[in-house]
Amino acid sequence: MMPVLELPREPLVYVVLLNWNGWQDTLECMRSLRSIQYRNWRAIIVDNGSSDDSVARLKEACPEIAVIETGRNIGFAAGNNLGIRFALENGSDYVFVLNNDTTVASDAISEFVVFGESHPEAALMGPRIARADPAREWAIRRRLDSLTMLCTFTALRHLIVQLPRVRDMFYCTGEQPSLAQVLSGSALFFRAAAFRKAGLFDESTFLDFEELIIAEKIRAAGLAAYFVPQAKIWHKGSASAAKLRAKRYIENAKSEQYFFSQYVKLSAVGRSVVRLVRFVTYSLRALRYRNYREHYAEFLAALRSRPSMRVG
């Protein structure tokens, strides 16, 4: 039986959906949102420079939803920030930054709001995420250092998830809410006030590491992030980013360099190990895929690049 939301009021929740040439996924996500039990919610769609007919399709199917057009692909952080600002300007109490290739359980937003209202220290919350490989989006409980990065962001993850005792050192996998260091970027439920204290997404990255960076900003502001397994979503997984192939991996490498230079300082040895893993992983893909070979020089340049300064 679904829980009943027992609150003196229903806080206003804004759902921010970022679309890039993926109107079919966005409409499927909207259909799931229209079936949720929570009543006081609205949505904002940000079209991130789609080259297909996404804008026309979305406006036709969702005439009640505001669609912001960026005119070009400005990246995950900057695109979502446009939607977040719109939500804040329109009185939102909570902001749900949701990938457009997800669908939500009917009680997901209710579960987040109930937890948030009873835990005022919770500035950021993440759900339990179902997908073909759910371990790819488990919340990380251990502080981010060289060991955590190697065990959760490289091929070592496949071994770690098979060892329950070791797995539980790194991941939040239980049935009860728990403090987390990093939550999956596919579904981030923010208390609106957290943005005013910690700031929005750092726009220095184009793709990836946004969830790691915002989690660090939340903690630096003295706030907390929680894994809330009672809230559930389904995620297809990188539906838009997968189209970028080698380009996506290169942007990921740039974002990683920036993250370690600005937010989590690794030792010289730790940085070297992370770069070595990057180099070996990309090189193995280049041996197999022509697209990776074509962009090999660009990847090496990204690996040697000096990260830019913070923007946001």
PyMOL commands that set and color helices and strands:
alter all, ss='L'
color gray80, all
select helices_A, chain A and resi 23-33+54-61+76-89+108-118+134-137+146-153+156-160+164-170+192-198+210-220+241-244+246-262+268-288+290-294+296-304
alter helices_A, ss='H'
color red, helices_A
select strands_A, chain A and resi 13-19+41-47+66-69+94-99+102-104+122-130+139-140+171-172+178-179+187-191+224-235
alter strands_A, ss='S'
color yellow, strands_A
deselect
rebuild
show_as cartoon
